[in-house]
């Protein structure tokens, strides 16, 4: 499934762009192809807000010698400059900050990370340089500067409709929401009255998910780290129990798959995946353990790219 043609451009409101200083052309922002940066200052899939911010940065940022910028990260109305330094004189950003309100950005963060590379963020070194620390997206979800958000809310809502139908949600249903992010899916489950336990590693996302899905219980950590608490909750809460999972590209951890197909044994699983490879691997393991894949629904969450996500609906054939 995809969105109508008019929505296939100008939708990307969450981006991570490499930043490179060029003595002849100044700052350039874009994607790396091998060792070359491909500038995308006017990318048609990025929202006007992102493109306006990039134009402002190009026009106002000081040179690399004064500001060793490595990345620009934008999450909705929150933007972060990732700088390879222990500290930054925020006065260097005064000219840029003056133009921020016109872009639609609501909060600007400077993240000092001297070893930024493949690992873009560190736990410490965050400073709110301007604006507010959180924003609210088009669905009313609170998010911070590093939150993961689906780029096409209407299409994500369609996927949640399919998942909710498979999970047969009602007040007596119990949902374990793995990799729950900022709580978009948990808010959907809670609206039916279902009891929900969410697991999420990122601390900022946990804080947002608690606010976005009132009444849900949320634990911080990896799903494997939280297996003891999951098992305790699983045994204490009455009602039919199901699982919703939206893991990163690495898929479900082996120990987690073993627990799901073993002692936890949910009646139904809805698994939204951004990697066909790890989805295939995990579904093969679940099928070998007695589960059936009832359907797989593809979703074009990243129009005009090769990325396709898939929602797999899984049932326990033993029941």
HUBELLIN-V384040 format. One record per pair of residues at least 12 apart in sequence whose C-alpha atoms are under 10 Angstrom apart, sorted by sequence separation. I is the first residue (numbers start at 1). J is the second residue. D is the distance in Angstrom with one decimal. If there is no record, write none. Layout:
i: [I:I]
j: [J:J]
d: [D:D]
This chain:
i: [17:18:19:27:28:29:30:41:42:69:70:71:111:112:113:132:133:137:177:186:198:206:271:297:298:299:16:17:18:19:28:30:41:42:69:70:71:111:112:113:185:206:207:297:298:16:17:18:40:41:68:69:70:111:112:139:175:206:296:297:298:15:16:17:57:68:69:70:110:111:112:138:139:174:175:183:198:205:206:295:296:297:20:67:68:69:109:110:111:137:138:173:174:182:183:203:204:295:296:297:20:41:67:68:109:110:111:128:180:181:183:196:203:243:295:296:19:54:67:109:110:111:139:171:180:181:182:197:198:199:200:201:202:203:294:295:296:18:20:53:64:108:109:110:169:170:171:173:174:175:176:177:178:179:180:181:196:197:198:199:200:201:202:252:293:294:295:17:18:19:67:68:90:108:109:110:169:170:171:172:173:174:175:176:177:178:179:180:181:182:195:196:197:198:199:200:201:202:251:293:294:295:18:53:67:107:108:109:164:169:170:171:172:173:174:175:176:177:178:179:180:181:182:194:195:196:197:198:199:200:201:243:251:252:292:293:294:17:66:67:88:107:108:109:163:167:169:170:171:172:173:174:175:176:177:178:179:180:181:182:183:187:191:193:194:195:196:197:198:199:200:201:242:243:251:269:292:293:294:17:50:66:67:87:88:107:108:109:169:170:171:172:173:174:175:176:177:179:181:182:183:186:187:190:191:199:200:241:242:243:250:251:268:270:291:292:293:17:30:50:87:88:106:107:108:109:160:164:169:170:171:181:182:183:184:185:186:187:188:189:190:191:199:201:223:241:242:243:244:245:246:247:248:249:250:251:261:262:265:267:268:269:272:274:291:292:293:29:49:50:67:86:87:105:106:107:108:121:160:164:169:170:180:181:182:183:184:187:188:190:198:199:241:242:243:244:245:246:247:248:249:250:251:257:261:265:266:268:270:271:272:273:274:290:291:292:28:29:50:53:66:67:77:78:79:85:86:87:105:106:107:179:180:181:182:183:186:187:190:199:200:240:241:242:243:244:245:246:247:248:249:251:252:257:260:261:265:270:272:273:290:291:292:27:28:49:50:77:78:79:80:81:82:83:84:85:86:87:105:106:107:157:161:181:182:183:185:186:187:189:199:240:241:242:243:244:245:246:247:248:249:250:251:252:258:261:262:272:274:287:289:290:291:27:29:49:76:77:78:79:80:81:82:83:84:85:86:106:107:156:157:160:164:181:182:183:184:185:186:187:199:224:227:231:240:241:242:243:244:245:246:247:249:250:251:254:257:258:261:262:286:287:289:290:291:28:29:47:50:63:76:77:78:79:80:81:82:83:84:85:86:106:156:160:180:182:183:184:186:187:223:224:227:234:235:249:250:251:252:253:257:260:261:283:286:287:289:290:27:28:62:75:76:77:78:79:80:81:82:83:84:85:100:101:105:106:182:183:186:223:224:226:234:248:249:251:252:261:279:283:286:287:12:15:27:61:62:74:76:77:78:79:80:81:82:83:84:85:100:153:157:182:183:186:199:222:224:225:247:251:252:254:258:276:279:283:12:13:14:15:26:27:60:61:82:83:84:97:98:148:149:186:197:198:223:224:227:231:234:247:257:275:276:279:280:10:11:12:13:14:25:26:27:60:61:62:83:84:97:148:149:183:197:223:224:231:274:275:276:279:9:10:11:12:13:27:60:61:62:74:82:97:147:148:149:150:222:230:274:275:276:9:10:11:12:13:15:26:27:60:61:74:94:147:149:183:224:273:274:275:8:9:10:11:12:13:14:26:27:57:59:60:61:73:84:93:94:109:197:273:274:8:9:10:11:12:13:17:21:26:27:59:60:83:90:93:107:108:196:197:227:272:273:274:7:9:10:12:13:26:57:58:60:72:82:87:91:107:143:144:180:272:273:10:11:56:57:60:82:86:88:90:143:177:180:271:272:273:10:23:56:57:71:82:85:87:90:142:143:177:271:272:10:22:23:29:30:56:69:141:142:175:176:177:179:196:270:271:272:21:22:27:29:30:56:57:69:83:141:142:176:179:195:270:271:21:29:53:56:57:69:70:82:141:179:195:269:270:271:20:21:56:68:69:70:82:140:178:179:195:269:270:19:71:81:139:178:194:196:268:269:270:21:53:56:68:70:71:80:141:177:195:196:197:198:199:268:269:21:52:53:56:69:70:73:80:194:196:198:200:267:268:269:20:21:52:53:55:72:80:81:266:267:268:19:20:21:53:54:71:79:80:266:267:268:19:20:52:53:70:71:266:267:18:19:20:52:53:265:267:18:19:51:52:53:267:17:18:19:49:50:52:78:265:17:18:49:50:78:148:176:16:17:18:48:49:50:77:78:147:189:261:16:17:48:49:77:78:146:147:15:16:17:77:78:147:148:176:15:16:76:77:78:146:147:176:186:14:15:16:76:77:145:146:147:175:185:14:15:75:76:77:144:145:174:185:13:14:15:76:143:144:147:185:12:13:14:19:75:76:143:12:13:14:16:19:142:144:174:12:13:14:15:16:18:19:143:144:173:174:175:180:13:14:78:79:80:142:143:172:173:174:175:176:177:178:179:180:181:246:77:78:79:80:142:143:172:173:174:175:176:177:178:179:180:181:245:76:77:78:79:141:142:172:173:174:175:176:177:178:179:180:245:75:76:77:78:141:142:143:171:172:173:174:175:176:177:178:179:75:76:78:142:143:172:173:174:175:176:177:178:179:244:75:76:141:142:170:74:75:76:141:169:243:73:74:75:76:140:141:168:73:74:75:76:167:169:179:242:75:134:167:168:178:76:167:75:166:167:167:123:123:164:163:176:175:174:175:176:177:178:175:167:168:167:166:167:166:167:16:166:165:163:164:163:162:163:163:160:160:159:166:166:14:14:14:14:163:14:162:13:14:15:13:14:12:13:159:12:13:159:11:12:159:11:158:11:156:8:155:156:7:155:156:155:166:167:166:167:152:153:163:165:166:167:3:152:162:163:166:2:151:152:162:163:3:150:151:152:159:160:162:2:3:150:151:159:2:1:2:1:1:45:45:45:45:12:11:12:11:12:8:11:8:9:8:9:8:9:1:2:3:7:8:1:2:3:1:2:3:5:1:2:1:2:3:2:2:1:1:1]
j: [29:30:31:39:40:41:42:53:54:81:82:83:123:124:125:144:145:149:189:198:210:218:283:309:310:311:29:30:31:32:41:43:54:55:82:83:84:124:125:126:198:219:220:310:311:30:31:32:54:55:82:83:84:125:126:153:189:220:310:311:312:30:31:32:72:83:84:85:125:126:127:153:154:189:190:198:213:220:221:310:311:312:36:83:84:85:125:126:127:153:154:189:190:198:199:219:220:311:312:313:37:58:84:85:126:127:128:145:197:198:200:213:220:260:312:313:37:72:85:127:128:129:157:189:198:199:200:215:216:217:218:219:220:221:312:313:314:37:39:72:83:127:128:129:188:189:190:192:193:194:195:196:197:198:199:200:215:216:217:218:219:220:221:271:312:313:314:37:38:39:87:88:110:128:129:130:189:190:191:192:193:194:195:196:197:198:199:200:201:202:215:216:217:218:219:220:221:222:271:313:314:315:39:74:88:128:129:130:185:190:191:192:193:194:195:196:197:198:199:200:201:202:203:215:216:217:218:219:220:221:222:264:272:273:313:314:315:39:88:89:110:129:130:131:185:189:191:192:193:194:195:196:197:198:199:200:201:202:203:204:205:209:213:215:216:217:218:219:220:221:222:223:264:265:273:291:314:315:316:40:73:89:90:110:111:130:131:132:192:193:194:195:196:197:198:199:200:202:204:205:206:209:210:213:214:222:223:264:265:266:273:274:291:293:314:315:316:41:54:74:111:112:130:131:132:133:184:188:193:194:195:205:206:207:208:209:210:211:212:213:214:215:223:225:247:265:266:267:268:269:270:271:272:273:274:275:285:286:289:291:292:293:296:298:315:316:317:54:74:75:92:111:112:130:131:132:133:146:185:189:194:195:205:206:207:208:209:212:213:215:223:224:266:267:268:269:270:271:272:273:274:275:276:282:286:290:291:293:295:296:297:298:299:315:316:317:54:55:76:79:92:93:103:104:105:111:112:113:131:132:133:205:206:207:208:209:212:213:216:225:226:266:267:268:269:270:271:272:273:274:275:277:278:283:286:287:291:296:298:299:316:317:318:54:55:76:77:104:105:106:107:108:109:110:111:112:113:114:132:133:134:184:188:208:209:210:212:213:214:216:226:267:268:269:270:271:272:273:274:275:276:277:278:279:285:288:289:299:301:314:316:317:318:55:57:77:104:105:106:107:108:109:110:111:112:113:114:134:135:184:185:188:192:209:210:211:212:213:214:215:227:252:255:259:268:269:270:271:272:273:274:275:277:278:279:282:285:286:289:290:314:315:317:318:319:57:58:76:79:92:105:106:107:108:109:110:111:112:113:114:115:135:185:189:209:211:212:213:215:216:252:253:256:263:264:278:279:280:281:282:286:289:290:312:315:316:318:319:57:58:92:105:106:107:108:109:110:111:112:113:114:115:130:131:135:136:212:213:216:253:254:256:264:278:279:281:282:291:309:313:316:317:43:46:58:92:93:105:107:108:109:110:111:112:113:114:115:116:131:184:188:213:214:217:230:253:255:256:278:282:283:285:289:307:310:314:44:45:46:47:58:59:92:93:114:115:116:129:130:180:181:218:229:230:255:256:259:263:266:279:289:307:308:311:312:43:44:45:46:47:58:59:60:93:94:95:116:117:130:181:182:216:230:256:257:264:307:308:309:312:43:44:45:46:47:61:94:95:96:108:116:131:181:182:183:184:256:264:308:309:310:44:45:46:47:48:50:61:62:95:96:109:129:182:184:218:259:308:309:310:44:45:46:47:48:49:50:62:63:93:95:96:97:109:120:129:130:145:233:309:310:45:46:47:48:49:50:54:58:63:64:96:97:120:127:130:144:145:233:234:264:309:310:311:45:47:48:50:51:64:95:96:98:110:120:125:129:145:181:182:218:310:311:49:50:95:96:99:121:125:127:129:182:216:219:310:311:312:50:63:96:97:111:122:125:127:130:182:183:217:311:312:51:63:64:70:71:97:110:182:183:216:217:218:220:237:311:312:313:63:64:69:71:72:98:99:111:125:183:184:218:221:237:312:313:64:72:96:99:100:112:113:125:184:222:238:312:313:314:64:65:100:112:113:114:126:184:222:223:239:313:314:64:116:126:184:223:239:241:313:314:315:67:99:102:114:116:117:126:187:223:241:242:243:244:245:314:315:68:99:100:103:116:117:120:127:241:243:245:247:314:315:316:68:69:100:101:103:120:128:129:314:315:316:68:69:70:102:103:120:128:129:315:316:317:69:70:102:103:120:121:316:317:69:70:71:103:104:316:318:70:71:103:104:105:319:70:71:72:102:103:105:131:318:71:72:103:104:132:202:230:71:72:73:103:104:105:132:133:202:244:316:72:73:104:105:133:134:202:203:72:73:74:134:135:204:205:233:73:74:134:135:136:204:205:234:244:73:74:75:135:136:204:205:206:234:244:74:75:135:136:137:204:205:234:245:74:75:76:137:204:205:208:246:74:75:76:81:137:138:205:75:76:77:79:82:205:207:237:76:77:78:79:80:82:83:207:208:237:238:239:244:78:79:143:144:145:207:208:237:238:239:240:241:242:243:244:245:246:311:143:144:145:146:208:209:238:239:240:241:242:243:244:245:246:247:311:143:144:145:146:208:209:239:240:241:242:243:244:245:246:247:312:143:144:145:146:209:210:211:239:240:241:242:243:244:245:246:247:144:145:147:211:212:241:242:243:244:245:246:247:248:313:145:146:211:212:240:145:146:147:212:240:314:145:146:147:148:212:213:240:146:147:148:149:240:242:252:315:149:208:241:242:252:151:242:151:242:243:244:202:203:244:244:266:266:266:268:269:270:271:269:267:268:268:268:269:269:270:120:270:270:269:270:270:270:271:272:270:272:272:294:295:145:146:147:148:297:149:297:149:150:151:150:151:150:151:297:151:152:298:151:152:299:152:299:153:299:152:299:300:152:300:301:301:312:313:313:314:300:301:311:313:314:315:152:301:311:312:315:152:301:302:312:313:154:301:302:303:310:311:313:154:155:302:303:311:155:155:158:158:159:302:303:304:305:301:301:302:302:303:300:303:301:302:302:303:303:304:297:298:299:303:304:298:299:300:299:300:301:303:300:301:301:302:303:303:308:308:309:310]
d: [5.8:5.4:8.7:9.6:8.2:6.5:10.0:9.3:8.4:6.9:5.7:7.2:9.5:8.0:6.5:9.5:7.6:9.1:9.3:7.4:9.3:6.8:9.3:8.5:4.2:7.7:9.5:5.0:5.9:9.7:7.7:9.2:6.1:8.3:6.0:5.5:9.2:8.1:4.8:8.9:9.7:7.4:9.4:5.4:6.4:8.4:6.0:7.1:9.0:6.7:8.8:4.4:6.3:5.4:6.6:7.4:7.5:6.5:6.4:5.0:8.7:9.8:8.4:8.7:9.6:5.6:6.2:9.8:7.9:4.6:8.2:7.8:9.3:9.1:9.2:8.1:9.9:9.2:9.5:10.0:5.5:6.5:9.9:7.1:5.6:8.6:10.0:6.0:6.3:9.4:10.0:9.1:9.9:10.0:9.9:9.6:9.9:8.1:4.4:8.4:7.5:8.9:8.4:6.8:6.8:5.3:8.7:9.8:9.1:8.7:9.4:9.2:6.7:8.8:5.9:6.3:8.4:8.7:8.3:5.6:6.5:9.7:9.8:9.4:5.6:8.2:8.6:9.5:7.2:8.7:7.5:8.3:7.1:8.6:7.7:5.3:9.0:7.6:9.3:9.9:9.9:8.6:4.5:6.3:9.8:8.7:8.8:8.8:9.4:6.9:8.6:7.0:8.3:7.2:5.8:6.0:7.9:6.0:6.2:5.8:6.5:5.2:7.6:9.7:6.9:5.5:7.4:9.7:9.2:9.1:9.8:9.2:8.5:6.1:5.3:9.3:7.2:9.5:9.1:9.2:8.1:5.6:6.3:5.9:6.0:5.9:5.4:5.5:8.3:9.3:8.0:5.0:4.9:4.5:5.1:5.1:4.3:9.1:9.8:5.9:5.6:9.8:9.0:9.4:7.4:7.3:5.6:7.1:9.5:9.5:9.3:5.8:7.6:5.1:4.9:4.9:5.0:4.6:5.1:4.9:9.0:7.7:9.9:9.6:6.8:6.3:5.7:6.2:6.0:5.8:5.4:9.9:9.9:9.8:8.5:4.5:6.8:9.1:8.8:8.7:8.0:7.8:5.2:8.9:9.6:9.6:9.6:5.5:4.4:6.1:6.7:6.0:6.5:6.1:6.4:7.0:7.4:9.9:9.7:8.2:7.9:8.4:8.7:9.2:9.0:8.4:8.3:7.7:8.6:6.7:6.5:8.1:9.6:9.4:7.4:9.4:5.6:6.5:9.9:8.8:9.8:9.0:10.0:9.3:9.1:5.8:6.4:9.5:6.6:6.5:4.6:7.7:8.8:8.2:8.4:8.1:9.0:9.4:9.2:4.7:8.0:7.9:9.5:6.7:9.5:7.1:7.5:9.0:8.6:6.4:9.6:8.5:8.8:9.9:6.5:5.3:9.0:9.9:9.7:7.3:8.9:7.4:8.1:4.4:7.9:8.3:9.4:8.2:8.5:6.0:7.6:5.5:6.4:9.5:9.8:9.5:9.4:9.5:10.0:8.7:7.7:9.9:6.2:9.8:9.9:8.6:4.9:8.3:8.6:7.7:8.7:8.3:9.7:7.4:9.2:7.5:8.5:9.9:9.8:9.1:9.6:9.4:9.4:10.0:5.5:6.3:9.6:7.3:9.7:9.5:8.0:9.3:6.0:9.9:5.5:4.8:8.1:8.8:7.1:7.6:7.0:9.6:8.4:7.0:7.8:7.1:7.5:6.3:8.1:7.3:9.4:9.8:5.6:5.8:6.5:5.8:6.4:6.1:7.4:7.5:5.8:7.7:9.5:7.3:6.3:9.9:9.9:10.0:9.9:9.3:9.2:9.5:9.6:8.8:4.4:6.1:8.8:9.5:8.7:8.8:8.1:9.3:9.4:9.5:6.9:9.0:5.6:8.8:8.5:6.1:5.8:10.0:8.3:9.8:5.2:4.1:8.2:4.3:7.0:9.8:9.6:8.1:6.5:5.1:4.7:4.8:4.8:4.9:6.5:7.0:5.3:8.8:7.9:9.4:8.3:9.2:9.6:9.8:9.4:9.9:6.3:5.3:9.5:9.6:9.7:8.8:9.0:6.7:6.1:8.1:8.4:7.7:8.5:7.2:8.7:5.5:6.6:9.0:9.7:8.2:7.1:9.4:9.1:8.4:4.2:7.2:9.7:5.8:7.5:9.2:7.6:7.4:7.8:5.9:6.4:5.9:6.2:6.0:7.9:8.1:8.8:9.0:5.2:8.4:8.6:9.2:8.0:9.6:9.4:8.9:9.0:5.9:7.6:9.9:9.2:8.2:9.5:4.7:6.0:6.2:5.8:6.2:6.2:6.1:6.1:6.0:5.9:8.1:7.8:9.6:9.1:7.7:9.7:6.8:8.0:8.3:7.1:8.5:9.0:9.1:9.8:9.5:9.2:9.2:9.4:9.5:8.3:8.1:7.9:8.2:8.3:9.3:8.7:6.3:6.5:8.5:7.5:8.6:5.9:10.0:8.6:9.4:9.5:6.4:9.7:9.2:8.3:9.5:9.1:9.9:8.0:5.3:4.8:5.0:4.5:4.9:4.8:5.0:5.2:4.5:9.5:7.0:9.5:9.4:7.7:8.7:5.8:7.5:9.6:8.2:8.8:7.3:7.9:9.8:8.9:7.0:9.0:9.6:9.3:8.9:7.3:9.5:7.8:8.5:9.6:8.9:9.6:9.6:7.8:7.0:6.8:9.7:9.1:6.6:6.1:6.1:5.7:6.0:6.1:5.9:4.0:8.2:8.9:9.0:9.4:10.0:7.1:5.9:7.2:8.1:9.0:10.0:7.3:9.5:8.8:8.6:6.8:8.1:9.9:10.0:9.1:9.1:9.5:8.0:5.4:7.7:7.7:9.0:9.8:8.8:7.7:8.7:6.7:8.4:6.7:7.0:6.3:9.1:9.2:10.0:9.2:8.7:9.5:9.7:8.9:9.5:6.7:9.7:9.8:7.3:10.0:9.2:8.8:9.6:8.4:8.4:9.0:9.0:8.3:9.9:7.1:8.4:9.5:6.7:9.1:9.2:6.1:8.6:9.8:10.0:8.1:9.7:9.8:9.3:9.2:5.9:8.2:8.5:9.6:9.6:9.6:8.5:8.3:9.4:9.9:8.3:8.7:5.7:6.3:8.9:9.4:8.7:9.5:7.9:9.1:9.3:7.7:8.9:7.2:6.6:7.9:9.0:8.0:7.0:9.7:7.1:7.7:8.0:7.6:8.4:9.2:5.7:5.7:4.4:5.6:7.8:8.8:7.7:9.4:9.3:7.6:9.4:7.4:7.3:9.9:9.3:10.0:8.8:6.8:6.9:7.5:5.8:4.4:5.8:5.4:8.7:8.2:9.1:9.0:5.9:6.5:10.0:9.9:6.8:8.6:9.2:9.2:8.9:4.5:8.1:9.3:4.5:4.8:5.3:9.2:7.6:8.4:9.2:7.8:9.5:9.2:5.2:9.8:9.5:9.9:8.7:9.9:7.5:8.1:5.6:6.7:7.2:7.3:4.3:8.8:9.6:6.6:9.6:9.9:7.5:8.3:8.1:9.0:9.7:9.6:9.8:9.0:8.4:9.9:9.3:9.9:7.1:5.3:9.1:9.4:8.0:6.7:8.1:9.7:8.9:9.5:9.3:9.7:9.8:7.4:8.1:9.7:8.0:9.8:9.1:8.5:5.7:6.3:9.3:10.0:9.4:6.5:9.0:7.7:7.8:9.7:6.9:6.8:9.9:9.7:8.0:4.3:7.9:9.3:8.8:6.6:9.5:9.7:9.9:9.6:9.9:9.6:7.6:9.8:10.0:5.5:6.3:9.5:9.2:9.3:9.6:9.3:9.2:9.8:7.7:9.2:9.8:9.8:9.1:9.8:10.0:6.8:5.1:8.9:7.3:8.8:9.4:8.2:9.2:9.9:9.4:9.8:9.7:8.1:9.6:10.0:9.4:8.3:5.8:6.5:6.0:7.8:9.3:7.0:9.5:9.3:9.3:9.6:7.1:8.1:9.5:8.0:4.8:7.8:8.2:9.3:7.8:9.8:9.9:9.6:9.3:9.6:9.0:7.5:9.3:6.1:6.3:9.8:8.7:9.8:8.8:6.8:9.6:9.8:7.6:5.0:8.9:9.9:8.9:9.6:9.4:7.3:9.2:9.1:9.3:9.9:9.4:9.9:9.7:9.5:9.8:5.7:6.4:8.7:9.9:7.3:8.2:9.8:8.0:9.3:9.4:9.9:9.7:9.8:10.0:8.5:4.6:8.6:9.0:8.4:9.1:9.9:9.5:10.0:8.9:9.9:9.7:6.0:6.3:9.2:7.5:9.4:8.9:9.4:7.7:9.9:9.4:8.3:5.3:9.7:6.3:7.0:8.3:5.8:8.7:10.0:7.4:8.7:8.8:5.1:8.5:5.4:8.3:7.9:9.1:6.2:5.1:8.5:8.4:7.6:7.4:8.8:4.6:6.7:9.0:7.8:9.4:9.2:10.0:5.7:6.5:5.5:8.7:8.5:9.9:8.1:6.9:5.2:8.8:8.1:5.7:8.4:9.7:7.8:8.5:9.9:9.1:5.8:6.4:8.9:7.0:10.0:7.2:8.9:9.9:8.0:4.4:8.6:8.3:6.9:7.3:8.1:9.4:5.8:6.5:9.9:6.2:9.9:7.6:6.0:8.6:9.3:7.5:5.3:8.8:7.7:8.1:8.6:8.0:9.8:9.6:8.5:5.2:6.9:9.4:8.5:8.0:6.8:9.7:8.7:9.7:7.0:4.5:8.9:7.0:8.3:7.6:8.8:9.5:9.7:6.4:5.8:9.4:9.9:9.6:7.4:9.6:5.2:9.1:9.9:9.2:9.4:9.5:7.6:8.9:8.1:9.3:9.5:9.4:9.6:9.8:9.2:7.7:9.9:7.8:9.9:8.7:9.8:9.3:8.4:9.3:6.7:9.5:6.1:10.0:8.6:6.2:8.7:7.6:8.8:7.5:8.9:7.7:8.7:9.1:9.0:6.6:6.2:8.4:5.9:8.7:8.0:5.7:6.0:5.9:6.4:6.0:6.2:6.4:7.1:9.6:9.6:8.2:8.8:5.0:8.8:8.1:8.1:5.5:5.4:4.6:5.1:4.8:4.9:4.7:5.7:8.7:9.9:8.2:8.7:8.2:8.3:8.6:10.0:9.9:9.2:7.1:6.1:6.2:5.5:6.2:5.9:6.5:5.7:7.5:8.1:9.3:7.5:9.1:9.1:7.5:8.4:7.0:8.2:8.2:7.3:8.1:9.6:5.7:9.7:8.6:6.5:10.0:7.2:6.4:8.9:5.9:9.8:9.7:8.1:8.1:6.5:9.5:8.2:9.1:9.9:8.0:9.6:7.4:8.2:9.9:9.3:9.8:9.6:7.6:9.2:9.1:9.2:9.4:9.1:6.6:9.9:9.7:8.1:8.4:9.8:9.5:9.4:8.0:9.1:9.3:9.8:9.9:9.5:9.7:9.5:9.6:8.8:9.0:6.3:7.5:7.2:8.2:7.2:9.5:7.3:9.9:8.8:8.5:5.8:9.0:8.4:8.9:9.5:9.6:8.6:9.4:9.8:10.0:9.5:9.2:8.0:10.0:7.4:8.8:9.0:8.5:9.9:9.3:7.0:9.4:6.5:8.3:6.0:9.3:9.2:6.6:8.3:7.8:6.9:9.4:9.9:8.5:9.3:7.7:9.8:8.5:8.3:7.8:7.2:10.0:8.7:6.8:9.5:9.1:9.2:7.8:10.0:8.5:9.5:8.3:6.2:8.6:8.7:9.0:9.4:6.7:8.2:10.0:7.4:8.2:7.5:7.5:9.5:9.2:9.4:8.9:9.8:6.7:9.4:9.9:7.3:7.0:7.9:10.0:9.0:9.1:9.1:8.1:8.0:9.7:9.9:9.8:8.1:8.7:9.4:9.6:8.7:9.5:9.9:8.3:7.7:5.5:8.3:7.7:8.8:9.3:8.7:7.2:6.1:6.1:7.8:4.8:4.9:8.6:9.3:6.0:7.2:8.8:9.0:8.3:7.7:9.8:9.6:9.9:9.7]
